[in-house]
């Protein structure tokens, strides 16, 4: 069964995973994901992800697992964007739990 993309919040924000040229992997909520700079609300940094995530794309598909290290939320402006991934509802719930294994 195919997973559907998450719906946009009423404020125009949608959940995304963003990677940067500096090897940062962030989850957060963005209104605009075009360009080299993206503003994320309630962003969380993935300090460490485990092999059971199946790579950084797995963080968008299934979210972080109990053995990952996810930092606390903060608003941030990211620069040097390399990718923006849509996040499944399952992954949003996992990111919001912010595991620090």
Secondary structure by P-SEA (a helix, b strand, c coil): ccccccccccccbbbbbbbcccbbbbbbbbccccccbbbbcbbbbccccccccccaaaaaaccccccbbbbbbbbbbbccccbbbbbcaaaaaaaaacccc
